[in-house]
């Protein structure tokens, strides 16, 4: 457990450019404090000690604003940045070196027993306020945009945004985990496509309108000619 905590400590210097010294990280990073308390509570939970792990979890929630159930399984090097409002459920699993921002919920749906929380792969980035709900499988190297709500499984090497979450990018290339803000804007893309479609329809309408006007002008001229001929013959 000690080596795991050391890894959790060191990863902060790789992931957070604001981390300046070990004293500041140890005493001023609630994400690290919540992870350390979770590691101890999880060890007690595996020993089938019922009350004390939950008490430690409750204390960690009060002290850091981060709620992690002692039975959750969290890999090494997981960094919870800022962390206020993060909730990690009982049967949730988080892979190594994942990055979680504030307001994230790894929650369940309903009151069913068994596996009811998500399984997160390795090197996953979950943006601020994102919700991953239910017994889902999120692959490795996935980026989840801020405020997204995931209700379905996501394969590895994908970028997911929106409510409900939709895959907007898929690639086998690993990305920098700190570039979580560099996500495609799927709504803007849809709006652009709609505007382009409206512009095309307007051009087609104008073309049809011009064609109709030419036809009416031709018919009008033809009627004038026929009228003149008829008048001439009557004379």
C-alpha positions, 0 to 999 in steps of 0.5 A: 500500500505504501508504494501505491501511495507514493505513486499517487503522490508522484503523479500529481507533479506530472499532471498538475503544473501548479504543484510546486513542492511536496509539502504543498501537495501533501497538505493542500491537495484534497484529491491526494488526501482522499485517495490516501484515506481511501487506501486505508479504508479499502484495506480495512474493508478487505479485512471484513471490518464493517464500520470503521472503513465507512467512518473513514470514508465519511470523515474523508468526505467531510474533510475533502468534499470527495466521497469514495466508497471503501469497497471501490477499486482504484488503481495506482496513480489515479489523480483527483484534481480539485475534487470537490463533489466527486462521488465514486460508488461501491462497485466502481473500478478505476484503472491506473493513471486515470484523471478525474476532475471536480463534480464527477459521479461514478454512480449506479442506477436503481437499487439492484445488487451486484455490479451497479457502478462503472468500470473505468479503464486506464489513462482515462480523463473524466472532465468536470461535472461528468456523470458515468451511471450504471454498470458500464465499461469505459475503455482505456485512453478515453476522454469524457468531456465536461458535463457529459452524461454516459449511459452506454459502454465506450470502447478504448481510444475515444472522445465522448461529449454531450447528454447523453454521451456520444462518441465524437472521435476515435483513434488509436493514438494516445493523447496528452491527459491534460488536453481535456479541454481540447474536445470537439464541439459536436453541437457546433458541428451540427449547427454548422451542418444545419446552416449549410443545409438551409443555405443550400435549400434557399439557393435551390428555392431561388433557382426554382423561383427564377425558373418559374418566373421565366416560365410565367413570363414566356407564357405571358408573352405567348398569350400577348402574341396570340391575342394580337393575332386573334385581334388582327384576324378578327379585323 
